[in-house]
Each structure stands twice: as structure tokens, then as C-alpha cells.
Amino acid sequence: IESLTKITYLDLGSNGTSEIGLLTELTELYSLDLGSNAFTGSAPSEIRFLTGLDFLDLGSNNLTESVPSEIGSLTKITYLNLGNNGFTGSVPSEIGLLTGLTYLHLADSGFTGSVPSEIGSLTKITYLNLGSNSFTGNFPIEVLLLPAFNFVWLSNTNVTTSLLSTIGLQTQLTRLNLYYKDITGTLPSEIGLLTGLTYLDLGRNGFTGSVPSEIGLLTDLIYLNLGGNDFTGSFPSEIGLLTDLRYLDLDGNDFTGTLPSE
């Protein structure tokens, strides 16, 4: 494949491929899809030479070593998928150099350490999925303040209720997943500012207190999961205002009284 020096688009996804020839000569590439294959070990180091890449998919392989810091040389990239692998170590801080990114998928990849605050430099991000890793430490507020979000998936990361209040500033959000994160405390009323949400999953946390009445402002919601928490008080009648709902889970809380007729 190294002889195809003028190729600009290469899609080898979903082939079961475990090897690929040298990529260093494919300097015209702007799109490279190696997703859903059988690559093992480290990400191909020669990718750092493909500085014209706009699209890179290495998701759903068996990559197990750390992500090389050279990933930061791909400064023209807008789409990066490293999800569903078995990487070791932390996400390199050089990810913050990829300031053109609009899509970043790092979910379910075995990452440890803290979420790099440098992700907060990716001001064009509209899709961010960091879910189902083993991150530790405080979640950086810089990431939650990114201005262009419409999809945020942070299940199994460390977000506190105080940071959750900050998410209320992201009024352009359409999907928010904070499932199974051990968030405790009350659900902040700022959740009602996210009036563009169609999908909200706060299930399997440790929320206490009542569900804020502002939940009724999220009239575009189709999916709402509040199950598996420790909410108390009466069933929130404001949910009756969410007339577009298709999925509602309130299971496993400590609500009292009867389900409102609304």
C-alpha cells in the first residue's frame, strides 16, 4: 500500500486486518479509516507523518499500548476516534494541540489518570465521548465550558454536582450522558437551562433530594433516565410537561406518594 503515494482517501475499516504497510509515504492522505479491525499493540507510529489528515478512525481494534504524544502533530484533523481499544496510561496532553477537532471519541479504551485539561482548548468540539474509562482525579472545568458542544458522553468519569451546575451554561447541548458516575448531592436547578436536550441520562448515581421542578423546562426530551438514584419527595409532576418523551426511567429511587396524573 506504500506505493499509493497520491492516495487521499483510504478506508480499510471492518476487514479484520491486523497489519498495514508503511504509511510514511502516503503524505497526501486526508482521510484514513482503520476502524473495526484487529490491530494490536501501539497505534501506527508513522501516523505522525500524515500531517494532512482530516479524519482518523482507529476505533474498535485491540490497541493496548499508550497513545503516542506524536498524535499532537495532526493539527489539521477534525475527526478522531480512538474508542473501544485497550490503551494503557493517560490521554496525552498533546491532544489539546488538535484545535480543529469537532469530533473526539475516546470511550471504553482503558485510559487512566486524569482527563487532560488541554481538551478545554478544543473550542470547535461538538461531539465528545470520554465514557467508560478509568479516569481519576477532578474533572477539568475547562472541558465543561467548551462552547460548541451538542453531544457529551461522560459516563464513568469524575463529575461532581458543582461541575454539573456549569453544564447548565451549555445551552446548545442536545445529548448528555452522565450514567453510573457516583455523582452525589442534589441535582442542580441549572439543568433546566439545557432546553435543547433530547437525551438525558443521569441513571445509577447517588443524587439525593427532590428532582428540581426545572426538569419540566426540557420539553424537547425524548429520553430521560433518573433511575437508580436516591431521589426523595413526591414524583415530579413537571415530567408531565415533557410530552415528547418516549423513554422514562424513575426506578430505584425513594419517591413518595402517588404517580401524578400528569
C-alpha positions as protocol buffer text, in pm:
chain_id: "A"
residue {
  index: 1
  type: ILE
  ca { x: 0 y: 0 z: 0 }
}
residue {
  index: 2
  type: GLU
  ca { x: 301 y: 225 z: 47 }
}
residue {
  index: 3
  type: SER
  ca { x: 328 y: 266 z: -331 }
}
residue {
  index: 4
  type: LEU
  ca { x: -3 y: 458 z: -346 }
}
residue {
  index: 5
  type: THR
  ca { x: 171 y: 787 z: -280 }
}
residue {
  index: 6
  type: LYS
  ca { x: -104 y: 1004 z: -432 }
}
residue {
  index: 7
  type: ILE
  ca { x: -394 y: 849 z: -246 }
}
residue {
  index: 8
  type: THR
  ca { x: -604 y: 1092 z: -44 }
}
residue {
  index: 9
  type: TYR
  ca { x: -883 y: 866 z: 93 }
}
residue {
  index: 10
  type: LEU
  ca { x: -821 y: 520 z: 239 }
}
residue {
  index: 11
  type: ASP
  ca { x: -1092 y: 314 z: 408 }
}
residue {
  index: 12
  type: LEU
  ca { x: -992 y: -30 z: 535 }
}
residue {
  index: 13
  type: GLY
  ca { x: -1250 y: -40 z: 812 }
}
residue {
  index: 14
  type: SER
  ca { x: -1426 y: -358 z: 926 }
}
residue {
  index: 15
  type: ASN
  ca { x: -1196 y: -600 z: 747 }
}
residue {
  index: 16
  type: GLY
  ca { x: -1026 y: -794 z: 1027 }
}
residue {
  index: 17
  type: THR
  ca { x: -695 y: -651 z: 914 }
}
residue {
  index: 18
  type: SER
  ca { x: -406 y: -682 z: 1158 }
}
residue {
  index: 19
  type: GLU
  ca { x: -124 y: -537 z: 950 }
}
residue {
  index: 20
  type: ILE
  ca { x: -80 y: -249 z: 712 }
}
residue {
  index: 21
  type: GLY
  ca { x: 220 y: -146 z: 508 }
}
residue {
  index: 22
  type: LEU
  ca { x: 426 y: 162 z: 577 }
}
residue {
  index: 23
  type: LEU
  ca { x: 218 y: 476 z: 579 }
}
residue {
  index: 24
  type: THR
  ca { x: 502 y: 727 z: 579 }
}
residue {
  index: 25
  type: GLU
  ca { x: 486 y: 780 z: 203 }
}
residue {
  index: 26
  type: LEU
  ca { x: 112 y: 847 z: 193 }
}
residue {
  index: 27
  type: THR
  ca { x: 158 y: 1215 z: 262 }
}
residue {
  index: 28
  type: GLU
  ca { x: -146 y: 1320 z: 56 }
}
residue {
  index: 29
  type: LEU
  ca { x: -390 y: 1133 z: 281 }
}
residue {
  index: 30
  type: TYR
  ca { x: -664 y: 1339 z: 438 }
}
residue {
  index: 31
  type: SER
  ca { x: -893 y: 1050 z: 543 }
}
residue {
  index: 32
  type: LEU
  ca { x: -777 y: 722 z: 700 }
}
residue {
  index: 33
  type: ASP
  ca { x: -1021 y: 467 z: 838 }
}
residue {
  index: 34
  type: LEU
  ca { x: -867 y: 163 z: 1010 }
}
residue {
  index: 35
  type: GLY
  ca { x: -1156 y: 111 z: 1250 }
}
residue {
  index: 36
  type: SER
  ca { x: -1308 y: -225 z: 1349 }
}
residue {
  index: 37
  type: ASN
  ca { x: -1006 y: -433 z: 1257 }
}
residue {
  index: 38
  type: ALA
  ca { x: -762 y: -648 z: 1453 }
}
residue {
  index: 39
  type: PHE
  ca { x: -466 y: -416 z: 1502 }
}
residue {
  index: 40
  type: THR
  ca { x: -276 y: -484 z: 1824 }
}
residue {
  index: 41
  type: GLY
  ca { x: -2 y: -316 z: 2021 }
}
residue {
  index: 42
  type: SER
  ca { x: 54 y: 53 z: 1964 }
}
residue {
  index: 43
  type: ALA
  ca { x: -109 y: 290 z: 1721 }
}
residue {
  index: 44
  type: PRO
  ca { x: 97 y: 301 z: 1399 }
}
residue {
  index: 45
  type: SER
  ca { x: 375 y: 546 z: 1485 }
}
residue {
  index: 46
  type: GLU
  ca { x: 409 y: 662 z: 1126 }
}
residue {
  index: 47
  type: ILE
  ca { x: 70 y: 830 z: 1151 }
}
residue {
  index: 48
  type: ARG
  ca { x: 260 y: 1129 z: 1286 }
}
residue {
  index: 49
  type: PHE
  ca { x: 392 y: 1190 z: 935 }
}
residue {
  index: 50
  type: LEU
  ca { x: 41 y: 1218 z: 792 }
}
residue {
  index: 51
  type: THR
  ca { x: 8 y: 1580 z: 891 }
}
residue {
  index: 52
  type: GLY
  ca { x: -261 y: 1650 z: 631 }
}
residue {
  index: 53
  type: LEU
  ca { x: -512 y: 1411 z: 792 }
}
residue {
  index: 54
  type: ASP
  ca { x: -859 y: 1550 z: 849 }
}
residue {
  index: 55
  type: PHE
  ca { x: -1019 y: 1216 z: 951 }
}
residue {
  index: 56
  type: LEU
  ca { x: -863 y: 931 z: 1152 }
}
residue {
  index: 57
  type: ASP
  ca { x: -1050 y: 628 z: 1284 }
}
residue {
  index: 58
  type: LEU
  ca { x: -861 y: 368 z: 1488 }
}
residue {
  index: 59
  type: GLY
  ca { x: -1163 y: 270 z: 1694 }
}
residue {
  index: 60
  type: SER
  ca { x: -1265 y: -86 z: 1783 }
}
residue {
  index: 61
  type: ASN
  ca { x: -926 y: -252 z: 1747 }
}
residue {
  index: 62
  type: ASN
  ca { x: -707 y: -422 z: 2007 }
}
residue {
  index: 63
  type: LEU
  ca { x: -456 y: -143 z: 2058 }
}
residue {
  index: 64
  type: THR
  ca { x: -307 y: -185 z: 2404 }
}
residue {
  index: 65
  type: GLU
  ca { x: -10 y: 46 z: 2445 }
}
residue {
  index: 66
  type: SER
  ca { x: -16 y: 416 z: 2524 }
}
residue {
  index: 67
  type: VAL
  ca { x: -129 y: 675 z: 2272 }
}
residue {
  index: 68
  type: PRO
  ca { x: 191 y: 838 z: 2141 }
}
residue {
  index: 69
  type: SER
  ca { x: 236 y: 1207 z: 2212 }
}
residue {
  index: 70
  type: GLU
  ca { x: 304 y: 1250 z: 1841 }
}
residue {
  index: 71
  type: ILE
  ca { x: -73 y: 1245 z: 1793 }
}
residue {
  index: 72
  type: GLY
  ca { x: -39 y: 1618 z: 1855 }
}
residue {
  index: 73
  type: SER
  ca { x: 126 y: 1664 z: 1514 }
}
residue {
  index: 74
  type: LEU
  ca { x: -207 y: 1604 z: 1335 }
}
residue {
  index: 75
  type: THR
  ca { x: -303 y: 1969 z: 1362 }
}
residue {
  index: 76
  type: LYS
  ca { x: -544 y: 1964 z: 1065 }
}
residue {
  index: 77
  type: ILE
  ca { x: -759 y: 1682 z: 1198 }
}
residue {
  index: 78
  type: THR
  ca { x: -1130 y: 1739 z: 1267 }
}
residue {
  index: 79
  type: TYR
  ca { x: -1244 y: 1379 z: 1344 }
}
residue {
  index: 80
  type: LEU
  ca { x: -1056 y: 1143 z: 1577 }
}
residue {
  index: 81
  type: ASN
  ca { x: -1183 y: 807 z: 1702 }
}
residue {
  index: 82
  type: LEU
  ca { x: -963 y: 603 z: 1937 }
}
residue {
  index: 83
  type: GLY
  ca { x: -1253 y: 442 z: 2123 }
}
residue {
  index: 84
  type: ASN
  ca { x: -1311 y: 77 z: 2208 }
}
residue {
  index: 85
  type: ASN
  ca { x: -948 y: -23 z: 2244 }
}
residue {
  index: 86
  type: GLY
  ca { x: -737 y: -124 z: 2543 }
}
residue {
  index: 87
  type: PHE
  ca { x: -489 y: 159 z: 2570 }
}
residue {
  index: 88
  type: THR
  ca { x: -272 y: 191 z: 2879 }
}
residue {
  index: 89
  type: GLY
  ca { x: -183 y: 513 z: 3051 }
}
residue {
  index: 90
  type: SER
  ca { x: -339 y: 853 z: 3021 }
}
residue {
  index: 91
  type: VAL
  ca { x: -466 y: 1058 z: 2731 }
}
residue {
  index: 92
  type: PRO
  ca { x: -163 y: 1261 z: 2615 }
}
residue {
  index: 93
  type: SER
  ca { x: -186 y: 1632 z: 2683 }
}
residue {
  index: 94
  type: GLU
  ca { x: -85 y: 1692 z: 2322 }
}
residue {
  index: 95
  type: ILE
  ca { x: -446 y: 1614 z: 2230 }
}
residue {
  index: 96
  type: GLY
  ca { x: -502 y: 1980 z: 2312 }
}
residue {
  index: 97
  type: LEU
  ca { x: -299 y: 2081 z: 2006 }
}
residue {
  index: 98
  type: LEU
  ca { x: -570 y: 1945 z: 1775 }
}
residue {
  index: 99
  type: THR
  ca { x: -766 y: 2267 z: 1784 }
}
residue {
  index: 100
  type: GLY
  ca { x: -964 y: 2190 z: 1468 }
}
residue {
  index: 101
  type: LEU
  ca { x: -1133 y: 1884 z: 1622 }
}
residue {
  index: 102
  type: THR
  ca { x: -1510 y: 1874 z: 1608 }
}
residue {
  index: 103
  type: TYR
  ca { x: -1546 y: 1502 z: 1695 }
}
residue {
  index: 104
  type: LEU
  ca { x: -1344 y: 1322 z: 1965 }
}
residue {
  index: 105
  type: HIS
  ca { x: -1429 y: 966 z: 2072 }
}
residue {
  index: 106
  type: LEU
  ca { x: -1212 y: 813 z: 2344 }
}
residue {
  index: 107
  type: ALA
  ca { x: -1471 y: 595 z: 2515 }
}
residue {
  index: 108
  type: ASP
  ca { x: -1416 y: 244 z: 2652 }
}
residue {
  index: 109
  type: SER
  ca { x: -1043 y: 244 z: 2589 }
}
residue {
  index: 110
  type: GLY
  ca { x: -882 y: 173 z: 2927 }
}
residue {
  index: 111
  type: PHE
  ca { x: -746 y: 522 z: 2982 }
}
residue {
  index: 112
  type: THR
  ca { x: -630 y: 604 z: 3335 }
}
residue {
  index: 113
  type: GLY
  ca { x: -504 y: 916 z: 3506 }
}
residue {
  index: 114
  type: SER
  ca { x: -685 y: 1245 z: 3489 }
}
residue {
  index: 115
  type: VAL
  ca { x: -881 y: 1388 z: 3199 }
}
residue {
  index: 116
  type: PRO
  ca { x: -635 y: 1636 z: 3045 }
}
residue {
  index: 117
  type: SER
  ca { x: -744 y: 1996 z: 3092 }
}
residue {
  index: 118
  type: GLU
  ca { x: -593 y: 2062 z: 2750 }
}
residue {
  index: 119
  type: ILE
  ca { x: -913 y: 1921 z: 2597 }
}
residue {
  index: 120
  type: GLY
  ca { x: -1055 y: 2255 z: 2704 }
}
residue {
  index: 121
  type: SER
  ca { x: -856 y: 2411 z: 2417 }
}
residue {
  index: 122
  type: LEU
  ca { x: -1066 y: 2225 z: 2159 }
}
residue {
  index: 123
  type: THR
  ca { x: -1316 y: 2504 z: 2115 }
}
residue {
  index: 124
  type: LYS
  ca { x: -1471 y: 2360 z: 1798 }
}
residue {
  index: 125
  type: ILE
  ca { x: -1571 y: 2028 z: 1958 }
}
residue {
  index: 126
  type: THR
  ca { x: -1937 y: 1940 z: 1908 }
}
residue {
  index: 127
  type: TYR
  ca { x: -1911 y: 1567 z: 1999 }
}
residue {
  index: 128
  type: LEU
  ca { x: -1710 y: 1446 z: 2299 }
}
residue {
  index: 129
  type: ASN
  ca { x: -1724 y: 1092 z: 2438 }
}
residue {
  index: 130
  type: LEU
  ca { x: -1494 y: 1008 z: 2729 }
}
residue {
  index: 131
  type: GLY
  ca { x: -1720 y: 746 z: 2884 }
}
residue {
  index: 132
  type: SER
  ca { x: -1632 y: 408 z: 3038 }
}
residue {
  index: 133
  type: ASN
  ca { x: -1265 y: 466 z: 3107 }
}
residue {
  index: 134
  type: SER
  ca { x: -1084 y: 462 z: 3442 }
}
residue {
  index: 135
  type: PHE
  ca { x: -1011 y: 829 z: 3484 }
}
residue {
  index: 136
  type: THR
  ca { x: -925 y: 957 z: 3830 }
}
residue {
  index: 137
  type: GLY
  ca { x: -892 y: 1299 z: 3985 }
}
residue {
  index: 138
  type: ASN
  ca { x: -1110 y: 1602 z: 3937 }
}
residue {
  index: 139
  type: PHE
  ca { x: -1283 y: 1656 z: 3608 }
}
residue {
  index: 140
  type: PRO
  ca { x: -1147 y: 1979 z: 3449 }
}
residue {
  index: 141
  type: ILE
  ca { x: -1399 y: 2259 z: 3435 }
}
residue {
  index: 142
  type: GLU
  ca { x: -1230 y: 2382 z: 3116 }
}
residue {
  index: 143
  type: VAL
  ca { x: -1378 y: 2086 z: 2932 }
}
residue {
  index: 144
  type: LEU
  ca { x: -1732 y: 2151 z: 3050 }
}
residue {
  index: 145
  type: LEU
  ca { x: -1706 y: 2513 z: 2933 }
}
residue {
  index: 146
  type: LEU
  ca { x: -1631 y: 2427 z: 2570 }
}
residue {
  index: 147
  type: PRO
  ca { x: -1863 y: 2649 z: 2365 }
}
residue {
  index: 148
  type: ALA
  ca { x: -1977 y: 2429 z: 2076 }
}
residue {
  index: 149
  type: PHE
  ca { x: -2091 y: 2108 z: 2250 }
}
residue {
  index: 150
  type: ASN
  ca { x: -2411 y: 1938 z: 2142 }
}
residue {
  index: 151
  type: PHE
  ca { x: -2322 y: 1581 z: 2248 }
}
residue {
  index: 152
  type: VAL
  ca { x: -2141 y: 1498 z: 2574 }
}
residue {
  index: 153
  type: TRP
  ca { x: -2095 y: 1142 z: 2700 }
}
residue {
  index: 154
  type: LEU
  ca { x: -1913 y: 1130 z: 3032 }
}
residue {
  index: 155
  type: SER
  ca { x: -2038 y: 808 z: 3191 }
}
residue {
  index: 156
  type: ASN
  ca { x: -1790 y: 666 z: 3444 }
}
residue {
  index: 157
  type: THR
  ca { x: -1585 y: 985 z: 3469 }
}
residue {
  index: 158
  type: ASN
  ca { x: -1548 y: 1211 z: 3770 }
}
residue {
  index: 159
  type: VAL
  ca { x: -1803 y: 1491 z: 3751 }
}
residue {
  index: 160
  type: THR
  ca { x: -1929 y: 1650 z: 4071 }
}
residue {
  index: 161
  type: THR
  ca { x: -2260 y: 1824 z: 4128 }
}
residue {
  index: 162
  type: SER
  ca { x: -2082 y: 2160 z: 4141 }
}
residue {
  index: 163
  type: LEU
  ca { x: -1940 y: 2097 z: 3795 }
}
residue {
  index: 164
  type: LEU
  ca { x: -2280 y: 1977 z: 3683 }
}
residue {
  index: 165
  type: SER
  ca { x: -2409 y: 2328 z: 3754 }
}
residue {
  index: 166
  type: THR
  ca { x: -2156 y: 2451 z: 3498 }
}
residue {
  index: 167
  type: ILE
  ca { x: -2307 y: 2226 z: 3232 }
}
residue {
  index: 168
  type: GLY
  ca { x: -2613 y: 2450 z: 3254 }
}
residue {
  index: 169
  type: LEU
  ca { x: -2414 y: 2707 z: 3058 }
}
residue {
  index: 170
  type: GLN
  ca { x: -2402 y: 2471 z: 2760 }
}
residue {
  index: 171
  type: THR
  ca { x: -2745 y: 2560 z: 2631 }
}
residue {
  index: 172
  type: GLN
  ca { x: -2671 y: 2415 z: 2287 }
}
residue {
  index: 173
  type: LEU
  ca { x: -2646 y: 2058 z: 2424 }
}
residue {
  index: 174
  type: THR
  ca { x: -2880 y: 1800 z: 2273 }
}
residue {
  index: 175
  type: ARG
  ca { x: -2748 y: 1481 z: 2439 }
}
residue {
  index: 176
  type: LEU
  ca { x: -2597 y: 1443 z: 2786 }
}
residue {
  index: 177
  type: ASN
  ca { x: -2496 y: 1110 z: 2941 }
}
residue {
  index: 178
  type: LEU
  ca { x: -2369 y: 1103 z: 3299 }
}
residue {
  index: 179
  type: TYR
  ca { x: -2475 y: 743 z: 3368 }
}
residue {
  index: 180
  type: TYR
  ca { x: -2315 y: 549 z: 3657 }
}
residue {
  index: 181
  type: LYS
  ca { x: -2075 y: 815 z: 3777 }
}
residue {
  index: 182
  type: ASP
  ca { x: -2132 y: 807 z: 4153 }
}
residue {
  index: 183
  type: ILE
  ca { x: -2237 y: 1172 z: 4149 }
}
residue {
  index: 184
  type: THR
  ca { x: -2382 y: 1262 z: 4488 }
}
residue {
  index: 185
  type: GLY
  ca { x: -2572 y: 1560 z: 4619 }
}
residue {
  index: 186
  type: THR
  ca { x: -2874 y: 1732 z: 4475 }
}
residue {
  index: 187
  type: LEU
  ca { x: -2943 y: 1777 z: 4106 }
}
residue {
  index: 188
  type: PRO
  ca { x: -2884 y: 2148 z: 4040 }
}
residue {
  index: 189
  type: SER
  ca { x: -3170 y: 2357 z: 3908 }
}
residue {
  index: 190
  type: GLU
  ca { x: -2940 y: 2475 z: 3628 }
}
residue {
  index: 191
  type: ILE
  ca { x: -3028 y: 2151 z: 3450 }
}
residue {
  index: 192
  type: GLY
  ca { x: -3339 y: 2338 z: 3337 }
}
residue {
  index: 193
  type: LEU
  ca { x: -3126 y: 2570 z: 3124 }
}
residue {
  index: 194
  type: LEU
  ca { x: -3049 y: 2286 z: 2882 }
}
residue {
  index: 195
  type: THR
  ca { x: -3368 y: 2340 z: 2688 }
}
residue {
  index: 196
  type: GLY
  ca { x: -3231 y: 2181 z: 2370 }
}
residue {
  index: 197
  type: LEU
  ca { x: -3177 y: 1839 z: 2530 }
}
residue {
  index: 198
  type: THR
  ca { x: -3344 y: 1542 z: 2366 }
}
residue {
  index: 199
  type: TYR
  ca { x: -3149 y: 1277 z: 2564 }
}
residue {
  index: 200
  type: LEU
  ca { x: -3061 y: 1296 z: 2935 }
}
residue {
  index: 201
  type: ASP
  ca { x: -2918 y: 1000 z: 3128 }
}
residue {
  index: 202
  type: LEU
  ca { x: -2841 y: 1059 z: 3496 }
}
residue {
  index: 203
  type: GLY
  ca { x: -2906 y: 699 z: 3597 }
}
residue {
  index: 204
  type: ARG
  ca { x: -2716 y: 494 z: 3859 }
}
residue {
  index: 205
  type: ASN
  ca { x: -2566 y: 782 z: 4055 }
}
residue {
  index: 206
  type: GLY
  ca { x: -2624 y: 896 z: 4412 }
}
residue {
  index: 207
  type: PHE
  ca { x: -2841 y: 1202 z: 4364 }
}
residue {
  index: 208
  type: THR
  ca { x: -3043 y: 1295 z: 4671 }
}
residue {
  index: 209
  type: GLY
  ca { x: -3322 y: 1537 z: 4746 }
}
residue {
  index: 210
  type: SER
  ca { x: -3605 y: 1611 z: 4510 }
}
residue {
  index: 211
  type: VAL
  ca { x: -3594 y: 1637 z: 4133 }
}
residue {
  index: 212
  type: PRO
  ca { x: -3590 y: 2011 z: 4057 }
}
residue {
  index: 213
  type: SER
  ca { x: -3909 y: 2145 z: 3905 }
}
residue {
  index: 214
  type: GLU
  ca { x: -3694 y: 2295 z: 3627 }
}
residue {
  index: 215
  type: ILE
  ca { x: -3683 y: 1948 z: 3471 }
}
residue {
  index: 216
  type: GLY
  ca { x: -4019 y: 2044 z: 3322 }
}
residue {
  index: 217
  type: LEU
  ca { x: -3848 y: 2307 z: 3106 }
}
residue {
  index: 218
  type: LEU
  ca { x: -3676 y: 2037 z: 2900 }
}
residue {
  index: 219
  type: THR
  ca { x: -3970 y: 2000 z: 2667 }
}
residue {
  index: 220
  type: ASP
  ca { x: -3766 y: 1853 z: 2380 }
}
residue {
  index: 221
  type: LEU
  ca { x: -3668 y: 1546 z: 2584 }
}
residue {
  index: 222
  type: ILE
  ca { x: -3732 y: 1209 z: 2423 }
}
residue {
  index: 223
  type: TYR
  ca { x: -3519 y: 1001 z: 2665 }
}
residue {
  index: 224
  type: LEU
  ca { x: -3497 y: 1061 z: 3041 }
}
residue {
  index: 225
  type: ASN
  ca { x: -3326 y: 825 z: 3286 }
}
residue {
  index: 226
  type: LEU
  ca { x: -3326 y: 922 z: 3654 }
}
residue {
  index: 227
  type: GLY
  ca { x: -3329 y: 560 z: 3776 }
}
residue {
  index: 228
  type: GLY
  ca { x: -3101 y: 410 z: 4038 }
}
residue {
  index: 229
  type: ASN
  ca { x: -3052 y: 724 z: 4245 }
}
residue {
  index: 230
  type: ASP
  ca { x: -3166 y: 833 z: 4590 }
}
residue {
  index: 231
  type: PHE
  ca { x: -3416 y: 1099 z: 4491 }
}
residue {
  index: 232
  type: THR
  ca { x: -3682 y: 1165 z: 4754 }
}
residue {
  index: 233
  type: GLY
  ca { x: -4002 y: 1363 z: 4777 }
}
residue {
  index: 234
  type: SER
  ca { x: -4302 y: 1325 z: 4554 }
}
residue {
  index: 235
  type: PHE
  ca { x: -4289 y: 1214 z: 4195 }
}
residue {
  index: 236
  type: PRO
  ca { x: -4206 y: 1527 z: 3994 }
}
residue {
  index: 237
  type: SER
  ca { x: -4532 y: 1636 z: 3834 }
}
residue {
  index: 238
  type: GLU
  ca { x: -4337 y: 1857 z: 3594 }
}
residue {
  index: 239
  type: ILE
  ca { x: -4243 y: 1546 z: 3398 }
}
residue {
  index: 240
  type: GLY
  ca { x: -4598 y: 1564 z: 3268 }
}
residue {
  index: 241
  type: LEU
  ca { x: -4490 y: 1867 z: 3065 }
}
residue {
  index: 242
  type: LEU
  ca { x: -4245 y: 1653 z: 2866 }
}
residue {
  index: 243
  type: THR
  ca { x: -4495 y: 1546 z: 2605 }
}
residue {
  index: 244
  type: ASP
  ca { x: -4232 y: 1423 z: 2357 }
}
residue {
  index: 245
  type: LEU
  ca { x: -4092 y: 1161 z: 2599 }
}
residue {
  index: 246
  type: ARG
  ca { x: -4057 y: 808 z: 2462 }
}
residue {
  index: 247
  type: TYR
  ca { x: -3840 y: 661 z: 2741 }
}
residue {
  index: 248
  type: LEU
  ca { x: -3873 y: 735 z: 3114 }
}
residue {
  index: 249
  type: ASP
  ca { x: -3690 y: 551 z: 3395 }
}
residue {
  index: 250
  type: LEU
  ca { x: -3756 y: 652 z: 3757 }
}
residue {
  index: 251
  type: ASP
  ca { x: -3679 y: 308 z: 3901 }
}
residue {
  index: 252
  type: GLY
  ca { x: -3491 y: 255 z: 4226 }
}
residue {
  index: 253
  type: ASN
  ca { x: -3544 y: 591 z: 4395 }
}
residue {
  index: 254
  type: ASP
  ca { x: -3723 y: 683 z: 4717 }
}
residue {
  index: 255
  type: PHE
  ca { x: -4014 y: 883 z: 4581 }
}
residue {
  index: 256
  type: THR
  ca { x: -4326 y: 903 z: 4796 }
}
residue {
  index: 257
  type: GLY
  ca { x: -4691 y: 948 z: 4720 }
}
residue {
  index: 258
  type: THR
  ca { x: -4871 y: 852 z: 4405 }
}
residue {
  index: 259
  type: LEU
  ca { x: -4766 y: 896 z: 4047 }
}
residue {
  index: 260
  type: PRO
  ca { x: -4919 y: 1227 z: 3934 }
}
residue {
  index: 261
  type: SER
  ca { x: -5191 y: 1209 z: 3672 }
}
residue {
  index: 262
  type: GLU
  ca { x: -4994 y: 1447 z: 3453 }
}
